[in-house]
């Protein structure tokens, strides 16, 4: 059982973790150990771009992105939904079960959790998500269940949409009024000497980007995290899953990565 008076935690799980059973086991074992003594609800939101890429390669289909968003032709959405809401979600659920957790696999449409709308025709079956109804999640969390949510949603007129997993996690956190952690293969943002930066606001981040301390793919992650913090009105943390012994500290509210601050 979880305490409804304790702010829940949404963990966006990405990077290579999804395709590595050893890493997943370390993460879920840490959650199981934490929840055996704590009463904080935890929710997992995931994508699975690597699984989609593998499937498309087997089908001789070439992935394409526009501004970091995967183009999903209408003809391919059933394949993508099957990979994310099917294969990836069930792999995570199975590993969670193996590590002693009572997990339920969901997508953004279940219980009307998130409102999803199509972005534009150029991207195809790709949607944006807004917070919806958290009632189903609240019931699951109250009974100590771990919801594992894929980034597949459904529009009001019944169209299946692929939603960027980072954006999906923000929408889920918004629906629950929860804290958000982006858990990936990077520890956070490092300064020019390789030391972890504990917190960043937009002005500080822009300065580091202009000074080329933050470069390449990290720029996208930093900008997305700042946008998430602004949307939620609270700090958003980017941390790594590489040190499982630190995860209980993270789950209990302590920072182990870089916190991105809203303005």
N, C-alpha and C positions, 0 to 999 in steps of 0.2 A: 504494500500500500504506500502511496505517496501523499505528501502533505500539500493540499491545494493552496495553502498560504505561502509556500515556497515557490519562487519564480522558476518555471521549467527551463530546461536548456535544450536548444536545438543544435545539433551537430551536423554540419554539411560535410559529408565524407567524399573525398575525391582523390585524384592522383592515382598512383600505382596500387594503393591499398586495396581497391575493389577487386583486382585480379590476383591478389596474393593471399592465400588462405592463412599463412602463418601470421601476416600482419593483421588480418581481420580477427584472428583468434586472440591476438594480444590486445586489440582494442576492446573486443566484446568481453574478454576475461576481466579487463580493468573495469568495465561498466558493471559486470556482475558482482565483482568484489565491492565496488563502491555502493551499489544499490542494496547490498546485504545489510548495510548499517545506516545508510542515509535514506531520506524520504523525498529526494528531489526527482521529479519526472524528467526523463531524457527521451528525446526524439531524434531519429536519424533521418536525414534527407540525402539522397544520393543521385548521381547521374550514372555514367557508365560509358563515356565516349570510347574507351578502349574496346569494350565489348561490341559496340555498334560498328567501330572501324573494322574489327576482325570479321564480323558478319558480312559487311559490305565487300570486304576484300574477297571473301569466299564466293560471293555472288558476282564478282567482277564489276562492282559499282564503285565509283570514285567519290569520296567525300568532298564537300565544298563548303566553305564558310564565308560569310559576309559580316565584317565587323565583329569577328569572334563568335558569331552565332552559326550553328550548323544549319545549312540549307536542307530542308526535309521535304522533297517532292511528295505530293499527295499519294502518289503510287507507292511510296516507300514507308508511309507512316505506320502501317501494320507491322512491318519488319522492325522498325525502330521501337515501337511500343512493345513488341514482343521481347526485344533485347533488353529494354530498360525495366518495364513493369513486370516482365516475365523472368528472363534468365538472370539478370543482375539482381533483381529484388529477391528472388528465391535463393540465390547463392548466399546473399547476406543473411536472409532469414535462417537458412539451414546452418550457417556457421554460428549465428547467435544461439540457436537451439543447442548446438553441440557444446557451447560454452556455458550452458546452464540458464539461459535467459528465456523468458516467455515473450516471444516476439510475434508481431502481426505485420504482414506485408500489405501496404496500401499504395495508392497513388493520390495525386492532388484532387481528383474528382470525388473520392470517397467521402461521404457525409457532407458534400459541398464544402470541403475544407478550404479550397482556393477558387476564386473566380478567374477563369482563364479566357482570354480573348486572342484572336489571331492578330499577328503583328502586321504583316503585309503579304501580298501575293508573291513578291520576289523570293521571300524566305520559304514559302510553301506552308506546310502544316507545322508552323512554329508559333507558339503563343507566349504571351506575357501573363504573369500571375499576380493577383492581388489577394490580400487576406479575405477569407470567407468565414465559414462557420466552424468553430473549434469543438463543438459539442462531442462528436465521436472521439476525438483525441482526448478530451478531458475525461471521458468515461474510462478509456483504456488506461490513461495515466493513473487515475484514481485506484485502479486495480493492479498496479505494479507491472503493467505490460509495456514492452518496448516497441513503439511503432517505428517501422522502417518504411519510408515513403519514397517512391520513385518520382522523377520529375516529368511524368506524363499526366496531362490534364485533359479536360473535356470542356468545350464551350457550351454556352446555354442552348445552342441549337444542335448539340450532339456531335460536334466534330472533335476527333481525337487530335491533340496537339502535343508536340515535343517542346518542353520548356527548359531554358537554360537552368542547370541545377543550382547555381549560385542564387539566381533570382527566385527560384522555387523555394529555397531555404529561407530567404528574406520574407517571402509571403507567408510561409508556415509560421515563422517566428512572430510575424505581425499578428497573425490570427490568434496565437496563443499568448501574446504579450510576453514573449520569452526572450532570454538572452541567446545570442548566436555566436557560435564558434565555427570558423572555416578550418577544418582539420585536413591537412594535406602533407605533402612530402617536404615542405619548407618550414623552417623554424619560425619564420617571421621576416621582418625587414632588418637587414644588417647595415651598419654604417660603413664608412670608407675604410675602417680598420678591421672589419669583420665581426664587430660586436653587435649583439642583438639590441635593437631599439625597442624600448618597452612600450612607447605610445607615440602616436602621430596624429596630428590634425591635418586638414587640407593644405594649409599654408606651408607647414613643415614638409609635407610630402611633395608638394610642387617644387619646393626648393631643392629637395634631394633628386627629383627627376631632372630638373634643369641642370643640376651639377653632375648628372650621369652617375650618381651613386645608386639610384634605382634605375634599372634598364630592362630592356627586352620584355619577356613575359611577366616579369614582376610588376611592371607598370600597369598592366591590365588588372592584375590581382589587387594592387593597391587602390586603383580607381574604383573597382567594384566594391571593395571593402568600405571605402569612404562613402560611397553611394548608399550602401546597406546601413551604415551607422546613421546617416542622415535620415533615411527612410524610417528606421526604427526609433530614432530619437534616443539611442543609447549606444555605448561602446560595442564594437564588434571585434572579436579577436581572431587573428590568424596564427595557428599553432601547428606543430607537427605531431604525427602519430609515431615517429621514429623512436621515442623514448617512453615506452608504456608505463614505466614506473612513475612518470610525472603526471599521467592522465588523471588519477584520483584528485590531485591538487586542482587541476583544471575543472573537473566536474563539481568540485566544492566551491568554485568561484574565484580561485586564485589564478593570476595570469602567469602563463609559461611561455607566451609568444609576444606578438606585437598587438596592442590594442589600438584600434582606429576610432577616433573620437568625432562625434557630431559637432557641427558648428553651433 
